[in-house]
């Protein structure tokens, strides 16, 4: 893999922690957040949650094809071949209680194209989880640790060649799927916790060896990981404003009597 060497400006006014945020509850359990418009340093995609889960960008050096201007600022464009972001293994990213929320433009056309993989094993059931999009049926899916089979959300809900918010949550027993703020199905299942080979965006697990899971051709404006299953209200709020945790709260200026 070839590391990307690029420099992008970051936004200067954002909330850096819960006390500065207009939406402080969305900082609770926020263990990782990668927002290209808010944090890029060289070839590193900064974890703007402040937890140090810094990602390394590979094969993403072209400022024309890899960096897309959006209403949220610059977003990362993955070509579906070899572009990816790799985050070193952390316990907080391989827990059985979590939510992964993404703001993503779906260009991909495959039936098992990978958004996020926790683990990089050719033996798919050895990974902690693989979060995918099934473009043919316009649905999201997940390969958890148990059962060792694909779990699917409702069909016909992912908008192709368009921006979507997509998410799944896990509570140790059940998996729930969300697309554009709406619940789109659930299934019994649990994530794995013992694969320590890393956490990836738009990577094919066991790249070069497998023929089932492929890198997704997507544009990513944000990825967030929470250490618990978000509520329907929280998912709806993030769908309305995918950058809600980083909005600065308004300051009230009290002037003294003259």
HUVEN-V24831 format. One record per residue. N is the residue number from 1. RES is the residue in one small letter. NEAR is the number of other ideal C-beta (glycine too) atoms within 10 Angstrom. Layout:
n->N res->RES near->NEAR
n->N res->RES near->NEAR
This chain:
n->1 res->x near->13
n->2 res->x near->11
n->3 res->x near->14
n->4 res->x near->21
n->5 res->x near->10
n->6 res->x near->15
n->7 res->x near->9
n->8 res->x near->16
n->9 res->x near->9
n->10 res->x near->16
n->11 res->x near->14
n->12 res->x near->6
n->13 res->x near->7
n->14 res->x near->18
n->15 res->x near->21
n->16 res->x near->13
n->17 res->x near->11
n->18 res->x near->15
n->19 res->x near->9
n->20 res->x near->15
n->21 res->x near->20
n->22 res->x near->14
n->23 res->x near->18
n->24 res->x near->14
n->25 res->x near->13
n->26 res->x near->24
n->27 res->x near->19
n->28 res->x near->12
n->29 res->x near->17
n->30 res->x near->20
n->31 res->x near->20
n->32 res->x near->25
n->33 res->x near->25
n->34 res->x near->26
n->35 res->x near->30
n->36 res->x near->28
n->37 res->x near->23
n->38 res->x near->21
n->39 res->x near->21
n->40 res->x near->23
n->41 res->x near->12
n->42 res->x near->13
n->43 res->x near->18
n->44 res->x near->15
n->45 res->x near->28
n->46 res->x near->19
n->47 res->x near->21
n->48 res->x near->25
n->49 res->x near->24
n->50 res->x near->15
n->51 res->x near->15
n->52 res->x near->10
n->53 res->x near->22
n->54 res->x near->16
n->55 res->x near->25
n->56 res->x near->18
n->57 res->x near->26
n->58 res->x near->19
n->59 res->x near->16
n->60 res->x near->26
n->61 res->x near->16
n->62 res->x near->13
n->63 res->x near->11
n->64 res->x near->7
n->65 res->x near->11
n->66 res->x near->21
n->67 res->x near->18
n->68 res->x near->16
n->69 res->x near->9
n->70 res->x near->14
n->71 res->x near->8
n->72 res->x near->18
n->73 res->x near->18
n->74 res->x near->21
n->75 res->x near->23
n->76 res->x near->29
n->77 res->x near->22
n->78 res->x near->28
n->79 res->x near->18
n->80 res->x near->19
n->81 res->x near->12
n->82 res->x near->16
n->83 res->x near->26
n->84 res->x near->24
n->85 res->x near->26
n->86 res->x near->18
n->87 res->x near->22
n->88 res->x near->14
n->89 res->x near->15
n->90 res->x near->18
n->91 res->x near->10
n->92 res->x near->16
n->93 res->x near->22
n->94 res->x near->23
n->95 res->x near->19
n->96 res->x near->16
n->97 res->x near->15
n->98 res->x near->25
n->99 res->x near->24
n->100 res->x near->22
n->101 res->x near->23
n->102 res->x near->24
n->103 res->x near->24
n->104 res->x near->27
n->105 res->x near->20
n->106 res->x near->23
n->107 res->x near->18
n->108 res->x near->24
n->109 res->x near->14
n->110 res->x near->17
n->111 res->x near->17
n->112 res->x near->21
n->113 res->x near->24
n->114 res->x near->26
n->115 res->x near->28
n->116 res->x near->24
n->117 res->x near->30
n->118 res->x near->28
n->119 res->x near->25
n->120 res->x near->18
n->121 res->x near->17
n->122 res->x near->15
n->123 res->x near->13
n->124 res->x near->19
n->125 res->x near->15
n->126 res->x near->17
n->127 res->x near->25
n->128 res->x near->24
n->129 res->x near->28
n->130 res->x near->26
n->131 res->x near->22
n->132 res->x near->26
n->133 res->x near->30
n->134 res->x near->19
n->135 res->x near->20
n->136 res->x near->12
n->137 res->x near->16
n->138 res->x near->18
n->139 res->x near->22
n->140 res->x near->27
n->141 res->x near->23
n->142 res->x near->23
n->143 res->x near->24
n->144 res->x near->25
n->145 res->x near->21
n->146 res->x near->11
n->147 res->x near->13
n->148 res->x near->12
n->149 res->x near->12
n->150 res->x near->17
n->151 res->x near->18
n->152 res->x near->17
n->153 res->x near->28
n->154 res->x near->16
n->155 res->x near->13
n->156 res->x near->9
n->157 res->x near->19
n->158 res->x near->23
n->159 res->x near->12
n->160 res->x near->14
n->161 res->x near->9
n->162 res->x near->11
n->163 res->x near->17
n->164 res->x near->21
n->165 res->x near->21
n->166 res->x near->26
n->167 res->x near->28
n->168 res->x near->29
n->169 res->x near->24
n->170 res->x near->22
n->171 res->x near->14
n->172 res->x near->12
n->173 res->x near->9
n->174 res->x near->13
n->175 res->x near->22
n->176 res->x near->21
n->177 res->x near->24
n->178 res->x near->25
n->179 res->x near->24
n->180 res->x near->17
n->181 res->x near->15
n->182 res->x near->15
n->183 res->x near->16
n->184 res->x near->21
n->185 res->x near->19
n->186 res->x near->14
n->187 res->x near->17
n->188 res->x near->11
n->189 res->x near->21
n->190 res->x near->18
n->191 res->x near->21
n->192 res->x near->18
n->193 res->x near->14
n->194 res->x near->9
n->195 res->x near->21
n->196 res->x near->13
n->197 res->x near->18
n->198 res->x near->19
n->199 res->x near->26
n->200 res->x near->25
n->201 res->x near->27
n->202 res->x near->29
n->203 res->x near->27
n->204 res->x near->26
n->205 res->x near->26
n->206 res->x near->19
n->207 res->x near->17
n->208 res->x near->6
n->209 res->x near->10
n->210 res->x near->15
n->211 res->x near->8
n->212 res->x near->15
n->213 res->x near->23
n->214 res->x near->21
n->215 res->x near->25
n->216 res->x near->30
n->217 res->x near->21
n->218 res->x near->26
n->219 res->x near->19
n->220 res->x near->23
n->221 res->x near->24
n->222 res->x near->25
n->223 res->x near->23
n->224 res->x near->26
n->225 res->x near->27
n->226 res->x near->26
n->227 res->x near->16
n->228 res->x near->16
n->229 res->x near->20
n->230 res->x near->22
n->231 res->x near->11
n->232 res->x near->13
n->233 res->x near->9
n->234 res->x near->21
n->235 res->x near->23
n->236 res->x near->16
n->237 res->x near->18
n->238 res->x near->25
n->239 res->x near->20
n->240 res->x near->10
n->241 res->x near->15
n->242 res->x near->20
n->243 res->x near->22
n->244 res->x near->18
n->245 res->x near->28
n->246 res->x near->27
n->247 res->x near->16
n->248 res->x near->12
n->249 res->x near->12
n->250 res->x near->6
n->251 res->x near->6
n->252 res->x near->5
n->253 res->x near->4
n->254 res->x near->4
n->255 res->x near->5
n->256 res->x near->4
n->257 res->x near->3
n->258 res->x near->3
